[in-house]
């Protein structure tokens, strides 16, 4: 019967095997992709904030006035 060896020079944990076999080039690529995703998300949020800042403050009054003028007999 095969016994599990616990000798230090033979035994390696699953975590150690995963870390040792990690592809370095893939790790760099994933870091680049995640960085670009974060930057694009921040850029989209800043664009949304900038759009809200440039919107006229009286837009609600303008839209209600336009509907009231469109229906003069109502």
C-alpha positions in Angstrom: 0.0 0.0 0.0 1.2 3.5 -0.8 1.8 5.7 2.2 1.9 9.4 2.1 5.4 10.6 2.8 5.8 13.5 5.1 9.6 13.9 4.7 10.5 17.6 4.2 12.4 17.0 1.0 9.6 15.0 -0.6 6.4 16.6 0.8 5.1 19.9 -0.6 1.7 21.4 0.2 -0.7 22.2 -2.6 -0.2 25.9 -2.0 3.6 25.5 -2.4 3.0 23.6 -5.7 0.7 26.3 -7.0 3.1 29.2 -6.1 6.1 27.4 -7.6 4.3 26.6 -10.8 2.9 30.2 -11.3 3.5 31.6 -14.7 5.4 34.9 -14.3 4.4 36.3 -17.7 0.8 35.6 -17.1 0.9 37.3 -13.7 2.3 40.5 -15.3 -0.4 40.4 -18.0 -3.2 40.0 -15.4 -1.7 42.9 -13.4 -1.7 45.0 -16.6 -5.3 44.1 -17.5 -6.6 44.7 -14.0 -4.8 48.1 -13.8 -6.3 49.1 -17.1 -9.8 48.1 -16.0 -9.5 50.1 -12.8 -8.2 53.2 -14.7 -11.0 52.9 -17.3 -13.6 52.7 -14.5 -12.2 55.7 -12.8 -12.2 57.6 -16.1 -15.8 56.7 -16.7 -16.7 57.9 -13.2 -14.9 61.2 -13.7 -16.7 61.7 -17.1 -20.0 61.1 -15.4 -19.1 63.7 -12.7 -17.9 66.2 -15.2 -21.2 65.8 -17.2 -23.2 66.4 -14.1 -21.2 69.6 -13.3 -21.8 71.0 -16.8 -25.5 70.3 -16.8 -27.6 73.5 -16.3 -29.0 73.9 -12.8 -32.5 75.0 -14.1 -33.0 72.0 -16.4 -36.1 70.9 -14.4 -37.7 74.3 -14.8 -36.9 74.3 -18.6 -38.5 70.9 -19.1 -41.7 71.8 -17.2 -42.0 75.1 -19.1 -41.6 73.4 -22.4 -44.5 70.9 -21.7 -46.7 73.7 -20.4 -46.1 75.7 -23.6 -46.8 72.7 -25.8 -50.3 72.2 -24.4 -51.8 75.7 -24.2 -55.4 74.6 -24.0 -55.1 72.0 -21.3 
